[in-house]
């Protein structure tokens, strides 16, 4: 199936409802900031950004008039301090805004800010985007249910995200995967199975290869690879269940082939169970925070009725849980999906306790 048929042509941005705003404030995600997304749109010109192979990156480097540049630079340094430091101005003298890039591709149309420490030339990135409630749910669910914490801030119509480091999936598949050892390929296959399962459980869609990164970590005498989502624009919006399974995107064909070549069917099933169990444990350990988020999401309008009706029926066909058919909001489907994973984990755990007790 082609990606065009899987995905809607354009996803709308959804406003932040009052209960979600209170949640963000309670967990220090909402904060006053010195510059907004709309301010960065006032650039006076741009040039195309090319990669090392002289290919268009789909980013443009923007520049501002002399009158505005100084104020924008100071505001971006302040924003960096709020996001990654203590929010004071004491570090501003050591910072330089090396680049402001704008992406014209996709729904979110983000700005990417490159900040450099002039004392040692270390640099980092962060992103400025338009606020979208479904993206916020995606970021929060990633923060609580994945192996990784996420740092982001929201103020009115502006969303600030910390950069997620790694090798873009499409670049890795093209340039690095062919050079991997057979052992490394088997490990990547395992990680893709677990990543695929994690996305489906929490309904994170559109994980084409350029929307996730591969993170290599050196461990003794080997390299361990992990897969991280970097785009949360398509959190629980689409109606087709396949959208939430990275295996069905043609850009991930090489990763799917890797799974077929390196893993036996029972190993794939084992890794799926492992990932569901880990997610269930994270749901339990997240306590009241994830309960609050799920309750808010259940009442929020973050998708279209036709998508909700299609998805709830497809998930019912998969789980045979009649509760899915009663859902009227996309958040209810997310909530039931997490509850389904949790109930199955708790039932298996209880069975193991009973088996041990009477064995």
C-alpha positions in Angstrom: 0.0 0.0 0.0 1.4 3.4 -0.9 2.0 6.1 1.8 -0.4 8.4 -0.1 -3.3 6.0 0.5 -2.2 5.4 4.1 -2.0 9.1 5.1 -4.3 12.0 4.9 -3.1 14.9 2.7 -3.0 17.4 5.6 -3.5 17.1 9.3 -5.0 20.2 11.1 -3.4 21.7 14.2 -5.6 21.3 17.2 -5.9 23.9 20.0 -4.9 23.2 23.6 -8.0 22.8 25.7 -8.2 24.3 29.2 -7.7 21.0 31.1 -4.6 20.2 29.0 -3.2 23.7 29.7 -3.6 23.1 33.4 -1.9 19.8 33.1 1.1 21.4 31.3 1.3 24.1 34.0 1.2 21.5 36.8 4.1 19.6 35.3 6.2 22.6 34.4 5.7 22.4 30.6 3.9 25.7 30.4 6.1 28.8 30.8 6.5 32.4 29.7 8.9 32.7 26.7 10.5 35.8 25.1 9.8 35.0 21.5 7.0 33.2 19.6 6.7 31.1 16.4 5.0 34.0 14.6 8.0 36.3 15.4 10.4 34.0 13.6 8.2 34.1 10.4 9.3 37.7 9.9 12.5 36.8 8.1 13.4 39.0 5.1 15.1 36.3 3.0 16.5 32.7 2.9 18.9 30.4 1.2 18.7 26.7 0.6 20.6 24.4 3.0 22.4 21.6 1.2 24.0 18.5 2.8 27.6 17.3 2.4 26.6 15.6 -0.9 25.1 18.9 -2.3 21.6 17.5 -2.0 18.6 19.7 -0.9 17.8 19.1 2.8 14.4 20.7 2.5 15.5 23.3 5.1 16.2 26.9 4.2 18.5 29.2 6.3 16.6 32.4 7.0 18.0 35.9 7.8 16.4 39.0 9.3 16.9 42.7 9.0 19.6 44.4 11.1 16.9 46.1 13.1 15.3 42.8 14.2 18.3 40.5 14.2 19.7 41.7 17.5 16.4 41.4 19.4 15.7 37.9 17.9 19.2 36.7 18.8 18.8 37.8 22.4 15.4 36.2 22.6 16.6 32.9 21.2 19.5 32.8 23.7 17.1 33.4 26.5 14.9 30.6 25.2 17.9 28.3 25.1 18.6 29.2 28.8 15.0 28.5 29.8 14.9 25.2 28.0 18.3 23.8 28.8 19.6 25.8 31.8 18.4 27.9 34.7 16.7 30.6 32.7 19.1 33.3 33.7 20.9 35.7 31.3 24.3 34.9 32.8 25.3 32.5 30.0 24.1 34.8 27.1 27.6 36.4 26.7 29.0 33.0 25.9 26.4 32.0 23.3 26.0 32.7 19.6 23.0 32.0 17.4 24.8 30.4 14.4 21.7 29.6 12.3 17.9 29.8 12.1 16.6 27.2 9.7 13.1 26.8 8.5 11.6 23.6 7.1 9.0 24.0 4.4 8.3 20.2 4.3 5.5 18.5 6.2 2.8 19.8 8.6 4.7 21.3 11.5 7.0 23.7 9.4 9.4 24.1 12.3 12.3 26.4 12.9 15.6 24.8 13.9 17.9 27.0 16.0 21.6 26.3 16.3 23.2 27.7 19.4 27.0 27.7 19.8 29.2 28.2 22.9 31.9 30.6 21.7 34.4 29.5 24.4 34.7 25.9 23.1 32.6 25.7 19.9 30.2 23.1 21.3 26.8 23.6 19.8 23.3 22.2 20.1 19.9 22.6 18.5 16.3 23.2 19.6 13.1 23.6 17.6 10.3 26.2 17.6 7.0 25.0 16.3 3.3 25.9 16.2 1.4 24.4 19.2 -0.7 21.4 18.3 -2.6 19.4 21.0 -2.1 16.1 19.4 1.7 16.7 19.1 1.7 17.5 22.9 0.0 14.2 23.7 2.6 12.5 21.5 5.5 14.2 23.3 4.1 13.4 26.7 3.4 9.8 25.9 6.9 9.4 24.5 8.3 10.9 27.7 6.4 8.4 29.9 6.2 5.3 27.8 9.4 5.2 25.8 12.9 4.6 27.2 13.7 8.3 26.8 12.7 11.5 28.6 11.8 14.5 26.5 12.3 18.2 27.3 9.7 20.6 25.8 7.9 23.8 26.7 4.6 25.3 25.6 3.4 28.9 25.6 0.2 30.0 23.8 0.7 29.1 20.1 4.4 28.2 20.4 6.0 24.8 21.2 9.7 24.5 22.0 11.3 21.1 21.7 14.8 19.9 22.6 16.8 18.3 19.8 16.9 14.5 19.7 20.3 13.4 18.6 20.9 10.5 16.3 21.5 9.4 12.7 18.3 10.0 10.6 16.8 6.7 9.7 16.9 7.3 6.0 20.5 8.2 6.1 21.4 5.2 8.3 19.6 2.8 6.0 21.4 4.2 3.0 24.9 4.8 4.3 25.4 2.8 7.5 23.3 -0.3 7.3 25.2 -2.0 4.5 28.4 -1.7 6.6 26.9 -3.2 9.7 28.1 -6.7 10.9 25.7 -9.6 10.8 25.4 -9.4 14.6 24.6 -5.6 14.4 22.0 -6.3 11.8 20.3 -8.9 14.0 20.3 -6.4 16.9 18.8 -3.7 14.6 16.1 -6.1 13.5 15.2 -6.7 17.2 15.0 -3.0 17.9 12.8 -2.3 14.8 10.3 -5.0 16.0 10.2 -3.3 19.5 9.9 0.2 18.0 7.1 -1.0 15.7 5.2 -2.5 18.6 5.7 0.6 20.8 4.4 2.9 18.1 1.3 0.8 17.6 0.5 0.5 21.3 0.5 4.3 21.8 -0.8 5.2 18.3 2.1 7.2 17.1 1.8 7.4 13.3 3.9 8.2 10.2 7.2 6.7 11.4 8.8 6.7 8.0 12.6 6.5 8.0 13.1 10.2 8.1 10.9 10.6 11.2 13.1 8.5 13.5 16.8 8.3 14.3 19.2 5.5 15.0 21.2 6.0 18.1 24.5 4.0 18.3 26.0 3.5 21.8 29.4 1.8 22.4 29.1 -1.0 24.9 32.4 -2.7 25.8 33.5 -4.2 22.4 30.3 -3.7 20.5 27.9 -1.1 19.3 24.3 -1.2 20.5 21.6 0.5 18.4 18.4 2.1 19.5 15.6 3.6 17.5 14.0 6.9 18.7 11.0 8.8 17.2 11.7 12.4 16.5 8.4 13.6 15.0 5.1 13.5 17.0 2.9 15.3 14.6 0.9 12.2 13.7 -0.1 11.1 17.3 -3.5 9.4 17.1 -5.0 11.3 14.2 -5.3 8.8 11.3 -7.9 6.1 10.9 -5.9 3.2 9.4 -4.2 1.1 12.0 -1.3 0.5 9.5 -0.3 4.1 9.8 0.8 3.3 13.4 2.9 0.4 12.3 6.3 1.5 10.8 6.6 -1.8 9.0 4.0 -0.7 6.4 5.9 2.3 5.0 7.9 1.7 1.9 10.8 3.8 3.3 11.2 1.1 6.0 11.4 -1.8 3.5 15.1 -2.5 4.3 14.4 -2.7 8.0 11.4 -5.1 7.4 13.6 -7.3 5.2 16.2 -7.3 8.0 13.6 -8.6 10.4 12.7 -11.4 7.9 16.3 -12.4 7.4 17.6 -12.2 10.9 14.7 -13.2 13.2 12.6 -16.3 13.5 8.9 -15.9 14.0 9.0 -17.0 17.7 11.7 -14.4 18.3 9.6 -11.7 16.8 6.7 -12.7 19.1 9.1 -12.7 22.1 10.3 -9.2 21.4 6.7 -7.9 21.0 5.8 -9.4 24.4 8.9 -7.8 25.9 7.9 -4.4 24.6 4.3 -4.7 25.7 5.5 -5.7 29.1 7.9 -2.8 29.3 5.2 -0.3 28.3 2.9 -1.8 30.9 5.5 -1.3 33.6 6.0 2.3 32.5 2.3 2.9 32.6 2.3 1.7 36.2 5.4 3.6 37.2 4.0 6.9 35.7 1.2 6.8 38.3 -1.1 9.8 38.5 0.6 11.7 35.7 -0.4 9.4 32.9 -3.8 8.9 34.5 -4.4 12.6 34.3 -3.2 12.8 30.7 -5.4 9.9 29.6 -8.5 11.5 31.2 -7.9 14.8 29.4 -7.2 13.1 26.1 -10.4 11.1 26.3 -12.5 14.3 26.1 -10.3 16.2 23.6 -11.1 16.5 19.9 -7.9 15.6 18.1 -9.1 13.7 15.1 -12.0 13.4 12.6 -15.1 11.3 13.2 -14.4 9.1 10.1 -10.9 8.4 11.4 -12.2 7.4 14.8 -14.9 5.2 13.4 -12.4 3.4 11.1 -9.7 2.9 13.7 -12.0 1.7 16.5 -13.3 -1.0 14.2 -9.9 -2.1 13.0 -8.6 -2.4 16.6 -11.7 -4.3 17.5 -11.0 -6.8 14.7 -7.5 -7.2 16.2 -8.4 -7.4 19.9 -12.1 -8.5 19.9 -12.6 -6.1 22.8 -16.1 -4.6 22.4 -15.2 -1.5 24.4 -13.4 -0.1 21.4 -16.6 0.0 19.5 -18.1 2.4 22.0 -15.4 5.1 21.6 -16.5 8.5 20.4 -13.1 10.3 20.8 -9.7 9.3 19.6 -8.4 9.8 23.2 -10.7 7.0 24.3 -9.1 4.6 21.8 -5.6 5.6 23.1 -6.8 5.1 26.7 -8.4 1.7 25.9 -5.3 0.6 24.0 -3.1 1.3 27.0 -5.6 -0.3 29.3 -5.7 -3.4 27.1 -1.8 -3.7 27.3 -1.9 -3.2 31.1 -4.7 -5.7 31.7 -2.9 -8.4 29.7 0.4 -7.8 31.5 -1.3 -7.9 34.9 -3.2 -11.1 34.1 0.0 -12.8 32.9 1.8 -11.6 36.0 -0.9 -12.8 38.3 -0.9 -16.2 36.6 2.8 -16.5 37.1 2.4 -15.7 40.8 -0.3 -18.4 41.1 1.7 -20.9 39.2 4.7 -20.3 41.4 2.6 -20.5 44.6 1.0 -23.9 43.7 3.9 -25.5 41.8 
